[in-house]
Amino acid sequence: MYNEILFFFLAAATVISALFVILSKNPVHSLLALIVTFFTISGHYIFLNAQFLAIVNIIVYAGAIMVLFLFVIMLMNLNAETEPQKQLLIKILGIIGGGTLFLLLVFILKKQPQEQFPLQLNAHIGLVKNLGLQLFQDYVIPFELTGLLFLTAIIAAVLLAKKEDSPL
């Protein structure tokens, strides 16, 4: 019973902080809410017996990536005058896209079989050995592509943050 209460508390905190990420007008507040979202997702990983993924999520995403995002936001020096104004068409398309994704999620969840809450999980499912075998045998190409994606994001952040008159 306590597991259910804690699970639903984490789920509600995840959804609320994720909504705050989207709805916040201040990019720094949005970033802080994203850090809270990552911490609550790590709590879900712990419920799934994936403690290694929970720790890596906290260290890599809530730590390193969020600090990088914070530096990019501060270096871009966003304010109301430099931020582009959102057009009505873009807002309407965003609402239509978000509504479509929401309806798709509801449809998918309705088709899934209902199971009792404390799922009986395999005790070996969250072990680092099994994760490493899966990551470096079955998913080595997506793993390497993710590294290239991070490298591209770092280069893009440097290019966005540099001044126009200073050479790289």
N, C-alpha and C positions, 0 to 999 in steps of 0.2 A: 504494500500500500504506500509506503514512504517513497519507494522507487517511482511509482506513478505520479505522486505529487511533485517530486523533484523533476521528473521528466517534463511534465506539463508546465512547470515554472520555467525551466530552461527553454522550452519551445516558445512560450509566450515572450520571454525576454529576447530571444533570437528574432522573432517576428517584429517586435516593437523597435528594437535597435536597428534592424534592417530598414524598417519604414522611416525611421529618423534619418538614416543615411540618405535616403532618396528625397525626403521632404525638407531637409535642412537647407537653408539658403547660405549659411556660412560654411565654406569648405573645411575649415578646421574642426568645427563641430561635427560635420559629417564624417570626417576622418576618425574622430574619437568614438563616434557611434559604431563605425566599422570595426574598430578594435574591440569594443564590447561584443559585437556580433561574432568575431573570431573566438573570443574567450568562451562564449556560450556554445559555439559549435564544438569547441574542444571538450566541453562537458558532455555533449552527445557522443563524441568519440569514446569517452571513458565508459559511458553506458554500453557501448558496443564492444567492450573489451579490447579496444585498440588504443592502449595507453601511449604507445610510441607515436602514433599519429597525432594524438592530443598534444603531446609535448612538442613535436615538430611543428604543429600548427601554431602553437604559442610562440615558439622561438623564431620561426621563419616568417610567418605572416604577421602576427601581432607585434613582433619585435622588429625585424630587419626591413620587411617590405613597407610597413606602416611608417617607419622613420624615413625611408626613402620618399614615400608619398608626401610626408610632412615637409621635407626639405624642398621638394618640387613645388608644392603649393606656396611655400614662403618665398622661394626664388622667383616664382611667376608674378608675385605681388599683385594678386587679384583684388580689384575693388569694383565698385558699382560703375565707374566711368569706363573702365577697360573691358568689362565683361559684356559680351554681345547680348542684345535683347532677344528673348525668345519670341518667335513669331507664332501666330495663332495656329497656322497649319502644322507646325512642329508639335505644338501641344496636343492638338487633336490626334495626330498620328501616334504620339506617345501613349495617349489614353487608349486608342484602338489596339495598339500592340500589346500593352499591358493587360487589357481586358481579354484579348485573345489568349495570351499565355495563361491567365488565370482560369479561363474556361477549359483550356486544354489540361491543366493540372487537375481540376475538379473531375473532368471526364476520365483521366487516367486513374485517379484515386478511387472512383466508383467501380472501375473494372477490376481492381485488385481484390483478391480474396481477403476477408477479414480474419485476423488471427488474434489470439489472446495476447495481452500486453507483454508480460515478461517472456520474451522469446527465449527458447533454449538455444543458446549459441554454442558452437564448438569452442572448446577451451583453447585450441591452438590457432584460432582465426586471427588474433591480434598480435601474434609473436613477430618479432623483428626478422627472424630467419625466413619465415614464410613470406613476409612482405618483400624482403630483398630478393627472394627467388622469383616472385611474381614480377617485380619491378624490372629486374635486369635480365629475365629470360623472355617473358611474354610481352612486356611493355617497354622494351629498350628504345624503340624508335620514338614513341610519344614522350618518353623521358628526355631524350636528347633534343627533341623539338621544343619542349618546355624550356630547356636551358637556352636555346636560341631566342625564344620569345622574351625571356628575362633580359638577355643581352641587348636585344632590340629596344626594350623598354628603357633600359639604362641609357643607351645612346640617344634615344628620343628625349629623355629628361635633360640630358646635358645640352642638347641642341636647343631645346625650348628655354633653358635657363640662361644661355649665354647672351651677352649683349650684342647688339648689331654692329657696333664699331670695333669690338675687340676680336682679334683672330683666335681661332680654336687652338 
